[in-house]
């Protein structure tokens, strides 16, 4: 034991070395949990393990992967669509395309930019391995169908999970109609002329430019709004809200 | 809940009750806060639950080796991004429960009559606590934080505990001590 006195603050001493090799004495470091807390821990552990088993049992997990410039605006639809959306045009034409490897909460979703060829875009994402991070999927994509999802965006999924009709969804038109194409172009111009402007535009200037871009688009029934509390902002950005037909100017950040 | 499920739960509860202190002690080395440690403790036991069929066939020391190693992995990966932690958990799921020794901490011998274990058991609970915390890698300020005392007080307690350990160890090995005991520890000098 001659070296024990030298150990103040040192990394290794004989006592510590022995203890570190004997987990059976580590209990002394902490006070025991009472019975209620042990029961709570056990319940939590069993609940979590069972949930994990269910998840891994299916070997799937819900995941949304954004590809390209598409933002988090994409609203991913579930298995059941809203009857009111039974038309072939998305109400969220600028939200991008939700490419899915299945249907429901455990589907992996790859979001791609709006395109006139949603199925082709999703096939390309599949071939690029976007769906394949944790699983061994075939490299060739399955036959896809394109529907308008319950969130109003175009949703593409493998046909084996059901046709759009079987899922209560509208079959997506092959391409955007003139109105939706104009909305997509409007969004592109707002991004380029307002949101990318350097230095940042004031709310008043952003709204003025948005009005000009809106006039140029030829869209009817649209308006520009400055969000409450943002009118005096020295830096503002604009968002195209397609379902409300509004370009909303908001202070930033 | 069926009878079988209730039996399973009871068996697992006994397992948790027997080892939760050791697991929490091992996890105390993490730099995370109390809620992180609690979360990692649940993670360790989730992995144990998934392998409980295998673990329940081992003796207590082997179970502790597995738990200590698993806790060590989780502590090492704490703070890394979620994907890395997920991969670690998957790797741990795949490891055999009786793996080959991977670090000095995995080398466990039953302390039974071992002199150090015997001396430790003669110290009071507070002295054992600071010695074990020190051995697990905590310094004075860290022990102070865990025990709600100042770093200076923690260091002082550690010094007192070491002195008490030395005294008890010397008494155990003195000629006055029982012949059988001194013979059994002949040649053991720390």
Interface residues (C-beta under 8 A of the other chain):
Chain A: X1 X4 X5 X7 X8 X9 X14 X15 X16 X17 X18 X19 X20 X21 X22 X23 X24 X25 X26 X27 X28 X29 X30 X31 X32 X33 X38 X39 X41 X42 X44 X45 X46 X48 X49 X52 X53
Chain B: X9 X12 X13 X16 X17 X20 X21 X22 X24 X25 X26 X28 X41 X42 X45 X46 X49 X50 X60 X61 X64 X65 X67 X68 X104 X105 X107 X108 X109 X110 X111 X116 X117 X120 X125 X128 X129 X131 X132 X133 X134 X135 X136 X139 X140 X155 X158 X159 X162 X165 X166 X169 X170 X189 X190
